[in-house]
């Protein structure tokens, strides 16, 4: 209801295509700008309490805006300001919402849980806009905003009643926010499955944003309908997304995750072509049906792929980076399509977006998503505690770790290939640099070297190593002549300074 009413209210206040598209930008941009700090907060603090506080604040802000609409004190700037405020609170809350999903279901049910969650969202998307159109006509433009504000009370009650098993407390002190953000970026940079999800998401959402940003104008100016039609169009997208979620497991089983995203991108291109030629409600509704199925196919598949790539210690940050890619490209796309529609026409903008969606679906398919059996990302705790002298324990300097390997000559290439997986794990879990060297005098001797910011960060690295990492390291050991020798070095901070 809120989305439909906000878009329609803006067309009543100012029908300029760029201004209308800014409603979508205001809803999306905070999720891009604040996602990573919000993800770090979700990993560092109690997620249930965080959600509860932010829901209460959202209720207050939403009620104030509903009051201003009732008093006819809203202009385009006020609408954008409050949309931005609600979106900021939502941006701070979204990573925590996403990160609690694995707390609610066993790992083998994760894909079904994400799809079920999408069904819930799209049930509301199907019913809400259609009801919003009726409510606007019968009770006035302010009532959807009042309903939205008071509906948050139900969410608050659910969170209050939810009893969650607390995460085990670490004996190590909590990370600082800046360090946590840096750790999340480092993990995303070195996780191939997460990088693939980010590439595919960016290629899809920048073009799919076109019909979300331009739908109010399509309903008003192209099909010549009112708020009821606009609500029905939005509701049709939600309804078809529900149908898509129900058949999605069969689609993924037949096509696989990678081709499901390609299918969704091509279907989105077809929907945008239909939006461009739509001059009647029938064609508009058909375009919405295509859009809803393709949307859920891509969103649910990419979300599951991102969830599968993340252990719990970085789950909030990793999903926040995914969310940033999602809403960053949605914001960018909304501005582009609003500008293009204003200067070249609504139909031209939709056709250009359709061509882009088809090309992006085909060009990004080389980024392979996580599929197959779910990797075991629980902490293995198999690294033995390092030997540490009393004085150096207090030294906050950087840490260098060396691992001395002895490799048979005929295993050299297999060793280097297996080491690649181990190196990615070192970088994901805390190493800011990693190198491998071969002894010039002994061809069978290799020295692995990696660097960590501090001893405390290296202790965290010990706790982040997963069972999947352990298996990769065991495969590496099978290629060795002897057990590797691990040595730790700490940068001495009491060394003489340079002259």
C-alpha positions in Angstrom: 0.0 0.0 0.0 2.8 2.4 0.9 4.7 1.8 -2.3 1.6 2.3 -4.5 0.4 5.3 -2.6 3.8 7.0 -2.6 4.2 6.6 -6.3 0.7 7.8 -7.0 0.9 10.7 -4.7 4.1 11.9 -6.5 2.3 11.8 -9.9 -0.4 14.0 -8.3 2.2 16.5 -6.9 4.5 16.5 -9.9 4.2 14.2 -13.0 7.8 15.0 -14.3 9.3 11.5 -15.1 12.6 12.3 -13.3 10.7 13.5 -10.2 8.5 10.4 -10.2 11.5 8.1 -10.6 13.1 9.8 -7.5 10.6 8.1 -5.3 12.2 4.8 -6.3 15.6 6.3 -5.8 14.7 7.5 -2.3 13.5 4.0 -1.5 16.6 2.3 -2.9 19.6 4.6 -2.4 19.9 4.2 1.4 20.1 0.4 1.0 23.1 1.0 -1.3 24.9 3.6 0.8 24.2 2.1 4.3 24.2 -1.6 3.5 27.7 -2.4 4.5 27.8 -0.6 7.8 24.3 -2.0 8.6 25.7 -5.5 7.8 28.6 -5.0 10.1 26.1 -3.9 12.9 24.0 -7.0 12.2 27.1 -9.2 12.8 28.3 -7.3 15.8 25.1 -6.8 17.8 22.0 -8.8 18.8 19.9 -9.0 15.7 16.6 -9.4 17.4 17.0 -6.2 19.5 18.3 -4.3 16.5 15.2 -5.2 14.5 12.9 -4.3 17.4 14.4 -0.8 17.9 14.4 0.0 14.2 10.7 -1.2 13.8 9.6 1.2 16.6 11.4 4.1 15.0 9.9 3.2 11.6 6.4 3.2 13.1 7.0 6.7 14.6 8.3 8.2 11.3 5.6 6.6 9.2 2.8 7.9 11.6 4.2 11.5 11.3 4.2 11.3 7.5 0.6 10.0 7.5 -0.4 12.9 9.7 1.2 15.4 7.3 -0.6 13.8 4.3 -3.9 14.0 6.2 -3.2 17.7 6.8 -2.3 18.3 3.1 1.1 19.6 4.2 3.1 17.4 1.7 5.0 18.6 -1.3 7.4 16.6 -3.5 10.3 17.5 -1.3 8.5 16.4 1.9 7.4 13.1 0.2 11.0 12.4 -0.8 12.4 13.4 2.6 10.1 11.0 4.5 10.5 8.2 1.9 14.3 8.6 2.4 13.9 8.5 6.2 11.9 5.3 6.1 14.3 3.8 3.7 17.3 4.7 5.9 15.7 2.8 8.8 14.9 -0.1 6.5 18.5 -0.1 5.2 19.8 -0.4 8.7 17.4 -3.3 9.4 17.5 -5.3 6.2 20.8 -7.2 6.7 19.6 -8.3 10.2 16.3 -9.6 8.7 18.2 -11.5 6.0 20.8 -12.9 8.4 18.2 -14.5 10.8 16.8 -16.8 8.1 19.4 -19.6 8.8 18.5 -19.3 12.5 14.9 -20.3 11.7 15.4 -23.3 9.4 18.0 -26.2 9.0 20.5 -25.7 6.3 18.9 -28.2 3.9 15.7 -26.1 4.0 17.4 -22.8 3.2 16.4 -22.6 -0.5 12.8 -23.4 0.4 12.8 -20.9 3.2 14.1 -18.1 0.9 11.4 -19.0 -1.6 8.7 -19.1 1.1 9.8 -15.7 2.4 9.5 -14.4 -1.2 6.0 -15.8 -1.4 5.1 -13.8 1.8 6.5 -10.6 0.4 4.7 -11.1 -2.9 1.4 -12.0 -1.3 1.6 -8.5 0.3 2.7 -7.1 -3.1 -0.3 -8.7 -4.8 -2.9 -7.6 -2.2 -1.4 -4.3 -1.0 -1.3 -2.2 -4.1 -4.8 -3.4 -5.3 -6.2 -2.5 -1.9 -4.3 0.7 -1.9 -5.9 1.8 -5.1 -9.4 1.1 -3.7 -8.5 2.8 -0.4 -7.2 5.9 -2.1 -10.5 6.2 -4.1 -12.8 5.5 -1.1 -10.9 6.9 1.9 -8.4 9.3 0.5 -4.7 9.3 -0.3 -3.7 9.5 3.4 -5.2 6.2 4.6 -2.7 3.8 3.0 0.1 5.7 4.9 -1.9 5.3 8.2 -2.4 1.6 7.5 1.3 1.2 6.8 2.3 3.0 10.1 0.0 0.9 12.3 0.8 -2.4 10.5 4.3 -2.1 12.0 2.8 -2.8 15.4 2.1 -6.3 14.3 5.8 -6.8 13.3 6.9 -5.4 16.7 4.7 -7.9 18.4 6.1 -10.8 16.5 9.7 -9.8 17.3 8.8 -9.4 21.0 7.3 -12.9 21.1 10.2 -14.5 19.2 12.5 -16.5 21.4 15.8 -17.0 19.7 18.8 -19.1 20.9 21.6 -16.5 21.5 24.7 -16.9 19.5 27.6 -18.2 21.5 29.8 -15.4 22.8 33.4 -15.3 21.8 36.2 -14.9 24.3 37.7 -12.4 21.9 36.7 -8.7 22.1 34.2 -7.5 19.4 35.5 -6.0 16.2 35.4 -2.3 15.7 32.9 -1.1 13.0 35.6 0.0 10.5 37.5 -3.3 10.9 34.2 -5.3 10.5 33.4 -3.4 7.3 36.8 -4.0 5.9 36.5 -7.7 6.8 33.2 -7.9 4.9 34.7 -6.3 1.8 37.7 -8.6 2.0 35.5 -11.7 2.2 33.3 -10.6 -0.7 36.4 -9.9 -2.9 37.8 -13.4 -2.2 34.6 -15.5 -2.4 34.0 -16.6 -5.9 30.3 -17.7 -5.3 29.5 -14.3 -3.7 31.2 -12.4 -6.4 29.3 -14.3 -9.1 26.0 -13.4 -7.3 27.0 -9.8 -7.2 27.9 -9.7 -10.9 24.6 -11.4 -11.9 22.6 -9.1 -9.6 24.1 -5.9 -11.0 23.5 -7.0 -14.6 19.8 -7.8 -13.9 18.6 -5.1 -11.5 19.9 -2.0 -13.4 17.5 -2.9 -16.3 14.7 -4.5 -14.3 14.4 -1.3 -12.3 12.9 0.3 -15.4 9.4 -1.0 -15.0 9.3 -0.4 -11.2 10.4 3.3 -11.7 8.2 4.0 -14.7 5.1 2.0 -13.8 3.1 5.0 -12.4 3.7 6.9 -15.6 2.8 3.8 -17.7 -0.5 3.5 -15.8 -1.4 7.2 -16.0 0.0 8.5 -19.3 0.4 5.4 -21.5 -2.7 3.3 -20.6 -4.6 6.3 -19.3 -5.7 4.7 -16.1 -6.2 5.8 -12.5 -4.9 4.7 -9.1 -7.1 1.5 -9.2 -5.4 0.4 -12.4 -2.0 1.2 -11.0 -2.7 -0.9 -7.9 -3.9 -3.8 -10.1 -0.7 -3.6 -12.2 1.4 -3.8 -9.0 -0.8 -6.5 -7.6 -0.4 -8.5 -10.8 3.3 -8.4 -10.5 3.0 -9.7 -6.9 0.5 -12.4 -7.8 2.6 -13.7 -10.7 5.6 -13.7 -8.4 3.7 -16.0 -6.0 3.0 -18.4 -8.9 6.6 -18.1 -10.0 7.8 -19.0 -6.4 5.6 -22.1 -6.4 7.1 -23.4 -9.6 10.6 -22.1 -9.1 12.0 -25.4 -7.5 11.0 -27.2 -10.7 12.6 -24.5 -12.9 15.8 -24.6 -10.9 15.8 -28.4 -11.0 15.5 -28.5 -14.7 17.6 -25.5 -15.7 20.0 -25.1 -12.8 20.7 -21.9 -10.9 22.8 -20.3 -13.7 20.3 -20.8 -16.5 17.3 -19.9 -14.2 18.8 -16.4 -13.9 19.4 -16.2 -17.7 15.7 -17.3 -18.2 14.6 -14.6 -15.7 16.6 -11.9 -17.5 15.2 -12.8 -20.9 11.7 -12.9 -19.6 12.2 -9.4 -18.0 13.3 -8.2 -21.5 10.0 -9.6 -22.9 8.0 -7.9 -20.1 9.7 -4.5 -20.9 8.8 -4.9 -24.6 5.2 -5.5 -23.6 5.2 -2.5 -21.3 6.5 -0.4 -24.2 3.7 -1.4 -26.6 0.9 -1.5 -23.9 -2.0 0.8 -24.8 -4.6 -1.2 -22.9 -5.0 -2.7 -19.4 -4.9 -6.2 -20.9 -1.4 -5.7 -22.4 -0.3 -4.0 -19.2 -1.5 -6.9 -17.0 0.2 -9.4 -19.4 3.5 -7.5 -19.0 3.1 -7.6 -15.2 2.6 -11.3 -15.3 5.9 -11.8 -17.1 7.6 -9.3 -14.9 6.5 -11.0 -11.6 7.6 -14.5 -12.7 11.0 -13.3 -13.9 11.5 -11.1 -10.8 11.0 -14.0 -8.3 13.1 -16.4 -10.4 16.1 -14.1 -10.4 15.7 -12.6 -6.9 15.2 -15.9 -5.1 17.9 -17.8 -7.0 20.5 -15.0 -6.4 19.5 -14.7 -2.7 20.0 -18.4 -2.1 23.3 -18.4 -3.9 24.5 -15.5 -1.7 23.3 -17.2 1.5 25.1 -20.4 0.5 28.4 -18.5 0.2 28.4 -17.1 3.7 29.4 -18.4 7.1 27.6 -17.0 10.1 30.4 -14.6 11.2 30.2 -12.6 8.1 26.6 -13.3 7.0 25.2 -9.9 7.8 28.0 -8.1 6.0 27.9 -10.4 3.0 24.2 -10.1 2.5 24.6 -6.3 3.0 27.0 -6.2 0.1 24.6 -8.2 -2.0 21.8 -5.8 -0.9 24.0 -2.8 -1.8 24.5 -4.2 -5.3 20.8 -4.8 -5.5 19.6 -1.4 -4.5 22.6 0.5 -5.9 21.8 -0.7 -9.4 18.1 -0.2 -8.8 18.8 3.4 -7.8 21.1 4.0 -10.7 18.7 2.4 -13.1 15.7 4.4 -11.8 17.6 7.7 -12.5 18.7 6.5 -15.9 15.3 5.4 -17.1 13.5 8.4 -15.6 15.9 10.7 -17.4 15.7 8.8 -20.7 11.8 8.7 -20.5 11.7 12.5 -19.9 14.0 13.2 -22.9 13.2 10.5 -25.4 9.8 9.2 -24.4 8.4 6.5 -22.2 8.3 3.8 -24.8 11.9 4.4 -26.0 13.2 4.1 -22.4 11.4 0.8 -21.9 12.7 -0.7 -25.2 16.3 0.4 -24.4 15.9 -1.3 -21.0 14.6 -4.4 -22.7 17.6 -4.7 -25.0 19.9 -4.1 -22.0 18.2 -6.8 -19.9 18.6 -9.4 -22.7 22.2 -8.6 -23.3 23.1 -8.6 -19.5 21.4 -12.0 -19.1 23.6 -13.5 -21.8 26.9 -11.7 -21.0 26.9 -12.3 -17.3 26.2 -16.1 -17.5 29.9 -16.9 -17.2 29.8 -15.8 -13.5 28.9 -19.2 -12.1 26.6 -19.3 -9.1 27.0 -21.6 -6.1 25.1 -24.8 -6.7 25.3 -28.5 -5.8 25.6 -29.8 -2.2 25.7 -27.0 0.4 29.3 -26.4 1.7 29.8 -26.9 5.4 30.6 -23.4 6.6 30.5 -24.2 10.3 33.8 -23.4 12.2 36.2 -26.3 12.2 38.4 -25.1 15.0 41.1 -27.5 13.8 43.9 -24.9 13.8 46.1 -25.5 16.9 46.7 -22.5 19.1 50.0 -20.8 18.2 52.9 -20.6 20.5 53.2 -17.1 21.9 55.7 -15.5 24.2 54.5 -13.4 27.1 55.8 -10.1 25.9 54.7 -10.5 22.3 51.2 -11.3 23.4 50.7 -7.7 24.3 52.2 -6.5 20.9 49.5 -5.1 18.6 51.8 -5.2 15.5 51.1 -6.9 12.2 51.4 -10.7 12.0 53.2 -12.7 9.3 52.6 -16.5 9.1 54.8 -18.8 7.1 54.0 -22.4 6.2 56.9 -24.6 5.0 55.8 -27.3 2.6 57.8 -30.3 1.2 56.2 -31.4 -2.1 57.2 -34.3 -4.4 58.2 -33.1 -7.9 55.4 -35.0 -9.7 52.8 -33.4 -7.3 54.0 -29.9 -8.0 51.2 -28.8 -10.3 48.5 -30.5 -8.3 49.9 -28.9 -5.1 49.8 -25.4 -6.6 46.2 -26.0 -7.9 45.1 -27.2 -4.4 46.9 -24.3 -2.8 44.7 -21.9 -4.7 41.6 -22.9 -2.7 43.6 -22.6 0.5 44.8 -19.2 -0.4 41.3 -17.9 -1.0 40.3 -19.2 2.4 43.2 -17.3 4.1 42.2 -14.1 2.3 38.5 -14.5 3.1 39.2 -15.1 6.8 41.6 -12.2 7.5 44.8 -12.2 5.5 45.3 -8.9 3.7 48.2 -10.3 1.6 49.2 -13.8 0.5 52.3 -15.1 -1.4 53.9 -18.5 -2.3 57.6 -18.9 -2.9 59.8 -21.8 -4.0 63.3 -22.4 -2.5 65.8 -21.7 -5.3 68.1 -24.4 -3.9 65.5 -27.1 -3.3 62.7 -27.4 -5.8 60.6 -29.5 -3.5 60.3 -26.8 -0.8 57.6 -24.1 -0.9 57.0 -21.3 1.6 53.5 -19.9 1.9 53.4 -16.4 3.5 50.4 -14.5 4.6 49.9 -11.3 6.6 47.2 -10.3 9.1 46.6 -6.8 10.6 47.1 -7.9 14.2 47.4 -10.8 16.6 43.8 -10.4 17.7 42.7 -10.5 14.0 44.8 -13.7 13.6 43.0 -15.2 16.6 39.7 -14.4 14.9 41.0 -16.0 11.7 41.5 -19.2 13.7 37.8 -19.2 14.6 36.6 -18.4 11.1 38.2 -21.5 9.4 35.3 -23.7 8.2 34.9 -27.4 7.8 35.0 -26.8 4.0 38.4 -25.0 4.4 39.6 -28.0 6.6 38.8 -30.4 3.8 40.7 -28.2 1.3 43.7 -28.2 3.6 43.5 -32.0 4.0 43.5 -32.5 0.2 46.7 -30.3 0.1 48.4 -32.4 2.8 47.9 -35.5 0.8 50.4 -34.1 -1.7 53.2 -33.5 0.8 56.2 -35.6 1.9 55.9 -34.4 5.5 53.7 -32.3 7.8 54.0 -28.6 7.0 55.8 -26.4 9.5 53.9 -23.3 10.6 55.7 -20.3 12.1 54.2 -17.0 13.4 56.0 -13.6 13.4 54.8 -10.4 15.1 56.0 -7.0 14.0 58.0 -5.6 17.0 56.7 -2.1 17.8 59.7 -1.3 20.0 62.1 -1.3 17.1 64.1 2.0 16.6 62.3 4.4 14.3 63.8 5.4 11.0 66.1 8.4 11.2 
